[in-house]
Each structure stands twice: as C-alpha cells, then as structure tokens.
C-alpha cells in the first residue's frame, strides 16, 4: 500500500466525522444529554487524528500523481492549502472536545459554554471540509473542474472517453 492509497483510505473520515459529529453534538445540546455530547466529542477527536494521518500521507500522494496528465501542481497546491487550514481547525476542535469530555465528567459549569464553542468551530470545520473535499476531488475528477472542457472530459464515442493505460 503506497501513500496515495493510504491517503485515499484516511482522508474521508475528517470530512464525514466532522459533519456527523456536528449533528450528534447539536442533538446532545437539544436533548441536554452529556453522553450524546461526549459521543460527538469522541467523533471530533477521531476526526482530528485522521486529519493528521491525511496530512501525513498527502505529500506522498502528491509525489505520485502530480506529473500525471490533467493533474497539475496548481490543483494539488490549492487542495493542500485548504487541507492545512482544515487540519488546524480540527486539531483545535479535538482539543476543545477533550476539554468538553473532562468538563462533562466533572459536571463543570463551563461545560455548556464549551459545547457551544465546539458547535461554532465544528461549523467552520464543516465549511472547510466541503472545500477540501471538492478540491481533492478535482485532482482526479476533471469533470468537476470549473475550467474543464469537452476535450478534457471526453465525449461519448471518442477515443478521449476511453480509459487511458494509467486508468486501468
């Protein structure tokens, strides 16, 4: 298994985990249930850990694909820049979540404040996950690029729509 494959394996959890965790946390706040909130915090912590793995495997994945046709360093660089911002947000969210679990266990008065802070940071994270997911998808999926043309996408029945040797 190479870095590109590892990157594809781990990079989805920070995205899905942040979205899922936000929904669980909002549910926990509405229900006033610390166990549900702690579940959301645990999901956020795991998302932060997977973000570290994603960043760690991203450079190796970049080296493997940057010279392939229709990829380009500009697309990868844009994805990398957004991913680094997301990672910082998720590391912060992971730290807030760890604090939230501790405060919930101790029934501390600031636990409610931390849960609202986590919602705000998670909402920022969800926004960034959208940008990271789209920019990452554009690396290999030319059909979702704004600047794609018919010749890049290929048209039905043309030689360009047939898989290239490296796609098989």
C-alpha positions in Angstrom: 0.0 0.0 0.0 1.5 3.4 -1.0 0.9 6.9 0.3 -1.7 7.7 -2.4 -3.7 4.6 -1.4 -3.3 5.4 2.3 -4.3 9.0 1.7 -7.5 7.9 -0.1 -8.3 5.5 2.8 -7.9 8.0 5.7 -8.9 11.3 4.1 -12.7 10.7 4.2 -13.1 10.4 7.9 -12.1 14.0 8.8 -14.8 15.1 6.4 -17.6 12.7 7.3 -16.6 12.7 11.0 -16.8 16.5 11.3 -20.3 16.6 9.7 -21.5 13.6 11.7 -20.0 14.9 14.9 -21.7 18.3 14.4 -25.1 16.7 14.0 -24.5 14.5 17.1 -23.4 17.5 19.2 -26.4 19.6 18.2 -28.6 16.7 19.1 -26.9 16.4 22.5 -27.3 20.1 23.2 -31.0 19.9 22.3 -31.6 16.8 24.4 -29.3 18.2 27.2 -27.6 14.8 27.2 -23.9 14.7 28.2 -23.5 11.2 26.9 -24.6 12.3 23.4 -22.3 15.3 23.6 -19.4 13.1 24.7 -20.1 10.9 21.7 -19.8 13.9 19.4 -16.6 14.9 21.2 -15.1 11.5 20.6 -16.0 11.6 16.9 -14.3 15.0 16.7 -11.2 13.7 18.4 -11.0 10.8 16.0 -11.6 13.2 13.0 -8.6 15.3 14.3 -6.4 12.1 14.5 -7.4 11.1 10.9 -6.7 14.7 9.8 -3.1 14.2 11.0 -2.9 10.9 9.0 -4.3 12.7 6.0 -1.8 15.5 6.1 0.9 12.9 6.7 0.1 10.9 3.7 -0.8 13.8 1.4 2.8 14.7 0.5 3.5 11.1 -0.7 0.2 11.1 -2.6 1.1 14.4 -4.2 4.5 13.0 -5.4 2.8 10.0 -7.0 0.2 12.0 -9.0 1.5 15.5 -9.7 3.1 14.5 -13.0 0.1 12.5 -14.4 -1.8 14.0 -17.3 -4.6 16.5 -16.4 -3.4 16.8 -12.8 -1.2 19.8 -12.4 0.6 21.2 -9.4 -1.7 24.2 -9.1 -4.7 22.0 -8.3 -2.8 19.9 -5.8 -1.4 23.1 -4.1 -4.8 24.6 -3.7 -6.1 21.4 -2.1 -3.1 21.2 0.2 -3.5 24.8 1.4 -7.2 24.3 2.3 -6.4 20.9 3.9 -3.8 22.5 6.1 -6.4 25.1 7.3 -8.9 22.3 8.0 -6.3 20.3 9.9 -5.7 23.3 12.2 -9.4 23.7 12.8 -9.8 20.0 13.5 -6.9 20.0 15.9 -8.5 22.9 17.8 -11.8 21.1 17.7 -10.1 17.9 19.1 -8.6 19.9 21.9 -12.0 21.6 22.7 -13.6 18.2 22.6 -11.1 16.7 25.0 -11.8 19.6 27.4 -15.6 19.1 26.8 -15.4 15.5 27.9 -13.4 16.4 31.0 -15.8 19.2 31.9 -18.8 17.0 31.3 -17.4 14.2 33.5 -16.8 16.8 36.3 -20.2 18.5 35.8 -18.4 21.8 35.5 -20.3 25.0 34.9 -18.3 25.8 31.8 -19.3 22.5 30.0 -22.2 24.2 28.3 -20.0 27.0 27.0 -17.6 24.5 25.6 -20.3 22.7 23.8 -21.4 25.9 22.1 -17.8 26.8 21.3 -17.4 23.3 19.7 -20.5 23.9 17.6 -19.0 27.1 16.2 -15.6 25.5 15.5 -17.3 22.4 14.0 -19.4 24.6 11.7 -16.3 26.2 10.5 -14.8 22.8 10.1 -17.8 21.6 8.0 -17.4 24.5 5.7 -13.7 23.8 5.2 -14.4 20.0 4.7 -16.6 20.9 1.8 -13.8 23.0 0.2 -11.2 20.2 0.9 -13.5 17.5 -0.5 -14.2 19.4 -3.6 -10.6 20.5 -4.2 -9.4 16.9 -3.6 -12.0 15.5 -6.0 -10.8 17.9 -8.7 -7.4 16.3 -8.6 -8.5 13.2 -10.4 -12.1 14.1 -11.5 -11.7 16.6 -14.3 -15.4 16.6 -14.8 -16.0 18.7 -11.7 -13.4 21.3 -12.5 -14.8 24.8 -13.5 -12.2 25.1 -16.3 -12.9 21.6 -17.8 -13.6 21.5 -21.5 -15.1 18.8 -23.7 -11.7 17.7 -24.8 -10.6 17.2 -21.1 -13.8 15.3 -20.2 -14.0 13.4 -23.5 -17.2 12.9 -25.4 -19.2 9.7 -25.8 -17.8 7.5 -28.6 -14.5 9.4 -28.9 -11.1 8.0 -28.2 -10.7 10.5 -25.4 -13.5 8.9 -23.4 -11.8 5.5 -23.5 -9.7 4.8 -20.4 -6.0 5.6 -20.6 -3.4 3.0 -19.7 -2.9 4.6 -16.3 -6.6 4.4 -15.5 -6.8 0.6 -15.9 
